[in-house]
Amino acid sequence: MGESDRYIDYKLKKKRFTLGQPDNALMWLFAINVSFFLILLTIKVAINVNDHSDAAFTAQVVNWFQLPAGLTTLSQRPWTVIAYMFSDIDLMRALSNMLWLSAFGSVLQNLTGNKKLVPVYMYGGFAGTVFFITTAYLIPTNKAVINSLGLLGANASVMAVAIAATMIAPNYRFFRDIRGGIPIWILTVIYVAIDLAGVAQSPAAFPVAHIGGAFAGFLFVKMLKNNMDGSKWMNNFYNWFINLFNPNKKKSTNTVKERVFYNIGSKSPYNKTSIVTEQRVDEILDKINQKGYDHLTKEEKDILKRASED
């Protein structure tokens, strides 16, 4: 096991998100998806009791959640660009998506922190939108039925999470107690095959949309390794929006680096002593994921050594 793999193991053991934590992005994605599913299911039952027709449910409700392939219809329902990636009416598909999201999302979140998972999920959904609509217009067989095509479900978003997690930790293994475990890339191949097989008989726009989600996950990690973090603007916007409703929020006079990474107290700023904190270790592990262990400074290597010995 290499140095970076050893520290990945350390991070997974020392900081593993659980569903009970209030800042768990994976928990929030679960909650939103399940809430949308239950809302749609309740409405479907109510409509079927009165009309005894799934067609009425599709026309009156589903069309307001699914992403339409036609740009004219999309311009009338722009919110579906976001709504579709959290909505589903098929129990087995919804359950499958949440299971795969749990597997890959937990790996991605534990290795990159709490602020990468939601952006990757959203980027996968946005890429799915672009690929879905573009394919619908470019392929003649799809264009003929473009007004009846609609995309629903978290497949493209989960695909992005799966590819991103695999690229972040290609050596990660599930079920390690069973003959050393199953490499994540094998699980990813199985997932992609199952997902695409499920839409193999559908118009080409559907599997291409899922592939678009995978491309978004690949591109996100590729940019991250080149020091371009695509999650920053999304997290900054979220923080800005939340702070609009918190007028009493006070700005700290110390920098984050001074408050978290060093004991400053009454010491001279030229004699700062580095301390081991979870946040500091997380920052260093992120640097390993992006640049590799050899790019760490002597101080960073010393911090990781001390952390692994605690």
N, C-alpha and C positions, 0 to 999 in steps of 0.2 A: 504494500500500500504506500503510495507516494505521500509527500508532505501535505499537499492540498487535499487529498482524499482523507487524511487523518483529521485535518481540521474541519472538513465537512462533517465527518462523523461526530466530532466534538460539538459542532453547532447544533446538529440534529438532536443530540442528547441533552444539551444544556438549554436550548431554547426551542421547545416544540409547542406550537400553538394548539390550544384546545378550544372546543366549541364554546366553552363557557366564558372565554375572554371577551371583554367588550370591544376590543380593537381588532378583532379577528376578521379580516376581509373575507376569508373563506366562509365564515358563518353568515356574514351579510349576503353573500351571493346565494347561499342555500336559502336563506330566509326570503329573499326577493323572489327567487324562482318558485319556491313552494307556495308562497302567497299568491302569485299570479295563477299558478295551476289550480289552486283551491277556489279562487274567485271564478275562473272560467268554468270549472267543473260545477260549481253551485248554480251559475247562470244556465249552464247546459241542462241540468236537471230540471230547473224551473221552467225552461222553455219546452222541454220534452213532455212535461206533465200537461201543458196546455195544448201544444201543437202536434206532439208525437212525431216530430220531424227534425232530423239533423240538419237538413237544408236551411231551415229557419234559423237555427243557431249559427250556422256558418255565415249566412247573409246579414244577420242582425248584430252579431257580436264578433266572430272571429276576424272578419274583414277589417275591423277597427284595431286589431292587434298585429296581424301578420303583415309582413313587408310586401307590398305589391311590386310586380316586375315592371309595370308601366309607369313611366315618369309622370304622366298626367295625373294618374291616381295618387302617386306618391306625393305630388305637390299639394294634394288635398288632405293628405294624412302624414305629414312629415314626422310626427312623433313615433311612427312605426319603425323608424330606423333604429330606435333604442328599444321600443316595446317588444319587438319580435324576438330579440335574443334572450328575453326572460319569460317568454310565454310558450305554453305547450298545452295540448289537449289530449295527447296520447300518453297514457299512463306508463307503458313500458319504455317508450322513448325518453320520457322525462326522468324516470327512475334510472335508466342507463346513463343518461347525461350526468346526473348527480353523483353516481358511483364513480364514473371516470373523472369528474371534476374533483372529487374527494381524493382520489389517488394521486393525480398529477398536481392538483392545486396545493395539496399539503407539502409536497416536495418543493415546489416553486416558492411557496410562502416561507417555509422554514429556512431556505437557503438564501433568499434575496430580501427577506424582510416583509413587512406588512403593506408596503406601498407599491408593489409591482404587480400583484395578482389582478386587482381590478382593472388597471390600465391594459394589461395583456388581454383580459377577457373582453374589454370594450373594443380594443383594436381588432380582435378577431371578428367581432360582430360587424364592425364598420367595413372591414375588408370583405366579409361575406356579402354585405350589401352591394359593394362595388362590383364584385365578381358575378353576383347573381344577376343584377340588372344588365351589366355589359353583355354577358353570355346570352341573356334572353333576347337582346336586340341583334346580336351578331349571327346567331344560328337561326336559319329560316324556319325550321320546324318549331322552335320555341316562339319565334316572333309571331307565328300564326295564331298562337293561343296566349299571347302575352297578357291579355286582360284577365285571364283566369288563373294566372300563376301567382302564388303567394308563398313566401318563406316564413316558417314558424319554428321556433325551437332554439336551444342553446348550442347546437352542434358546431357551428363555425367558431363560436367563442371557446368552447371546450377544446376544440382542435388546436387553437392557438396556445392555450395553456399547456396542452400535452407536448407540443413541439418545443415550446420555450423551456419547460422543465427538463426535457431530454437533452437539450443543448447546454443548459446550465450545469447539469450533473450527469453526463453520459455514463459514468461508472457507478451510479447509484443502483442499489439492488433492493427489491422488495422481497419479503419473506426470507430473511437471511438465515433463519434457522433451518431452512430446507436446502441442504446441499449448497450452501453458500449464497442462496438467493437467486432471484430472477432479475437480470439486468433490465433497467428501465427502457432501453431501446427495443427490447423484445416485446415488452408490454405495449409500447407505442405502435409497433408494427401491427400487432394483433388488433389494437383499438382502431387504427386507421382502416384496416381491412374490413372490420365489422361495420364501421360507420359508412364507408363507401358502398359496401354490399347492400346496406339498408336502403340506399337511394339509387341503386344501379338501374332499376327499371323506370325511374322517374326521368323527366326531361333533363337535359344536360345541365341546365342552369343550377339545379340542386346540388349535384356532386361537386361542380365547379365552385359553388359558394363555400362548401366545406373546405375545399383545397385552398381557397382564398384565406380562410381563417388560419390554416396551417402556415401559409406564407407570412401572415402577419406575425405569428409567434416566432418564426425563423428570423424575420427582419428585425424584430424588437431586440432579440438577444444579440444579433450580429452588430447592431448599432450600439448596444450596451457595452460590448467588448471593445468598441472603438471610442469609448468615453462619450457616447451620445445617449443620454437617458431620456427615452420617450415618455416616461411616466411623470417627469417633473412638472410640466405645464398642467397636467390633469390634477395632480395632487395640490399644486399651488392654487389652481382655480377652486378646488374643493375647500381648501383652508380659507381662502378669501371669502367664499360664499358663507361658510360657517361663522366666520368672524364678523360678518355683517350683523349678526344677531347677538353679538357679544360685545357691546360698547364699552364694558368695563375691563376689557383685556388690556393688560399693561405690558409694555415693551421692556424687556430686560436690558440693562446697560452693559452686561457682559456678553461676549460672543459665545456661541454654542461651544466652540473649542475650549474656551477658558472655563466655562461652567461644567462641562462634562468630562473632558479628557485630562484635565490637570488639577492638582491641588494648588491653588494660588494663595489663598489666605493672606497672610502678611509677608509672604516670601517675595523676594525680588523676582521680577518677570524673567530675568536672565538665568534663574536657577529653578525652573519649573520641573517638577518630578512627575513622570507619566504614571498613571494608575490603571489598573485593569478593571474595566467596566464592561457590561454586556454590550452597550452601544458601541464602545471602542472596538471590541472584538468583532462585532457585526460589520463595522466599517472595513476592517482589515480583511475579513472573509469575502466581502463584496469585491474588494480590490483583487483578491486571489482569483475570484470567478471571472473578473474582467481582463486582468493582465497576466495572471500567473504568479506563483510563489516567488519566483526569482526577482520580481519587481518590488518586493517589500524592502523597506529600509531596515537597518539593524535594530532600531527601536521597535518597529512593528513585529519583527521576528521574535524579539525578546518578550514582547507582550503576549504573543500567542504561546510561546513556550511556558511562560508563567501561568497562563490561563489553563493550559492543558494539564498542568501539574497540580492545580487546585482541586 
